[in-house]
Amino acid sequence: MTKEERDLYEKVLSKWGVLDQTFMLIEETSELLNAVCKLRRNRVNIDEVVTEIADVKIMLEQMEVMFDVESDVEEEKQRKLNRLKARLEQKEL
């Protein structure tokens, strides 16, 4: 994330607080789940799913700032991607 994004998230967390933003994460993830379910039944279009994905990404980045774990999350993400790649390669043999 950029410095500008991090600064914005810090201001948001300062203004609305950790608890409210944690509940906002729950709300946004539920909206994404709902949109994906509706997409499967052709009740929403892909644009709505894209919007909800963006909302969830923003909230997840706020959580990284909140807990000051940006580099830890990136490191864990890379570890998991490497594990996924290894699993995929195993299946291809």
For each residue, the residues with C-beta under 8 A, 3 or more apart:
1: 5 6 9 61 64 65 70
2: 5 6
3: 6 7
4: 7 8
5: 1 2 8 9 61
6: 1 2 3 9 10 65 70
7: 3 4 10 11
8: 4 5 11 12
9: 1 5 6 12 13 61 62 65 66
10: 6 7 13 14 65
11: 7 8 14 15
12: 8 9 15 16 21 62
13: 9 10 16 17 18 21 62 65 66
14: 10 11 17
15: 11 12
16: 12 13 20 21 24
17: 13 14 20 21
18: 13 21 22 66
19: 22 23
20: 16 17 23 24
21: 12 13 16 17 18 24 25 59 62 63 66
22: 18 19 25 26 63 66
23: 19 20 26 27
24: 16 20 21 27 28 59
25: 21 22 28 29 56 59 60 62 63
26: 22 23 29 30
27: 23 24 30 31
28: 24 25 31 32 52 55 56 58 59
29: 25 26 32 33 56 59
30: 26 27 33 34
31: 27 28 34 35 52 55
32: 28 29 35 36 49 52 53 55 56
33: 29 30 36 37
34: 30 31 37 38
35: 31 32 38 39 44 48 49 51 52
36: 32 33 39 40 49 52
37: 33 34 40 41
38: 34 35 41 43 44 48
39: 35 36 42 43 44 45 46 48 49
40: 36 37
41: 37 38
42: 39
43: 38 39
44: 35 38 39 48 49
45: 39 48 49
46: 39 49 50
47: 50 51
48: 35 38 39 44 45 51 52
49: 32 35 36 39 44 45 46 52 53
50: 46 47 53 54
51: 35 47 48 54 55
52: 28 31 32 35 36 48 49 55 56
53: 32 49 50 56 57
54: 50 51 57 58
55: 28 31 32 51 52 58 59
56: 25 28 29 32 52 53 59 60
57: 53 54 60 61
58: 28 54 55 61 62
59: 21 24 25 28 29 55 56 62 63
60: 25 56 57 63 64
61: 1 5 9 57 58 64 65
62: 9 12 13 21 25 58 59 65 66
63: 21 22 25 59 60 66 67
64: 1 60 61 67 68 69 70 73
65: 1 6 9 10 13 61 62 68 70
66: 9 13 18 21 22 62 63
67: 63 64
68: 64 65
69: 64 72 73
70: 1 6 64 65 73 74
71: 74 75
72: 69 75 76
73: 64 69 70 76 77
74: 70 71 77 78
75: 71 72 78 79
76: 72 73 79 80
77: 73 74 80 81
78: 74 75 81 82
79: 75 76 82 83
80: 76 77 83 84
81: 77 78 84 85
82: 78 79 85 86
83: 79 80 86 87
84: 80 81 87 88
85: 81 82 88 89
86: 82 83 89 90
87: 83 84 90 91
88: 84 85 91 92
89: 85 86 92 93
90: 86 87 93
91: 87 88
92: 88 89
93: 89 90
